[in-house]
Amino acid sequence: MDFASIRVITHDVDRLVGFYERVTGIAAVRPAPAFAEIRTGVGTLAIAAPETVAGLGAQAPRPSSNSSVIIELAVEDVDDVDHRFEQFRDTLEEIVLEPTTMPWGNRSALFRDPDGNLVNVFARPRS
């Protein structure tokens, strides 16, 4: 079994797609107006409208209600965390943690996307 994607359900697909295109530098693939994918070499961040999960009824995910998942985006080098963060800092509504070296060596910057989901742009320590 391979990991395929994480899907974020949102009321504003265009806004969230634009946000993640700016943060990742990757253009989304849009097979339908209600669905988009940011495809990386190791996995996909899918972004979709509520109608894509409407068949689940009361068990369907609710937009803007995540409080347990962190979307983590890895960059190559610890210096890339600071550089990339500065590129999109002005577009962020909420910065949770400025670029910081964590006790285990990762360099991380954490912020919230427009729907309130926590995002971590990080790099593992140099070997």
Residue pairs with C-beta under 8 A, 6 or more apart in sequence:
3 42
3 43
4 43
4 44
5 37
5 43
5 44
5 45
5 46
6 43
6 44
6 45
6 46
6 69
6 71
7 46
7 47
7 48
7 52
8 16
8 45
8 46
8 47
8 48
8 66
8 71
8 113
8 115
8 117
9 48
9 49
9 50
9 52
9 53
9 60
9 61
9 62
9 63
10 16
10 47
10 48
10 49
10 63
10 64
10 115
11 49
11 50
11 63
11 64
12 114
12 115
13 33
13 34
13 35
13 36
13 47
13 48
13 49
15 114
16 47
16 113
16 114
16 115
17 28
17 30
17 36
17 38
17 47
19 91
19 113
19 114
20 26
20 28
20 38
20 45
20 47
20 113
21 27
21 28
21 38
22 88
22 91
23 73
23 84
23 88
23 119
23 121
24 38
24 40
24 45
24 73
26 38
26 39
26 40
28 36
28 37
28 38
28 47
29 36
29 37
29 39
30 36
31 37
33 49
34 48
34 49
34 51
34 52
35 46
35 47
35 48
35 49
35 52
36 46
36 47
36 48
37 44
37 45
37 46
37 47
38 44
38 45
38 46
38 47
45 71
50 60
50 63
53 60
53 61
54 60
63 115
64 115
64 116
66 115
66 116
66 117
66 118
69 117
69 118
70 110
70 118
70 119
70 120
71 113
71 117
71 118
71 119
71 120
72 119
72 120
72 122
73 119
73 120
73 121
73 122
74 122
74 123
74 124
75 81
75 84
75 121
75 122
75 123
76 123
77 123
77 126
78 101
78 107
78 123
78 125
78 126
79 123
80 123
81 99
81 107
81 108
81 109
81 121
81 122
81 123
82 99
82 107
82 109
84 109
84 121
85 98
85 99
85 109
85 121
89 95
92 111
92 112
93 112
93 114
94 111
94 112
94 116
95 109
95 110
95 111
96 110
96 111
96 112
96 118
97 108
97 109
97 110
97 111
98 109
99 107
99 108
99 109
100 107
100 108
100 109
101 107
102 108
105 124
105 125
106 122
106 123
106 124
106 125
107 122
107 123
107 125
108 120
108 121
108 122
109 120
109 121
109 122
110 118
110 119
110 120
110 121
111 118
111 119
112 118
112 119
113 119
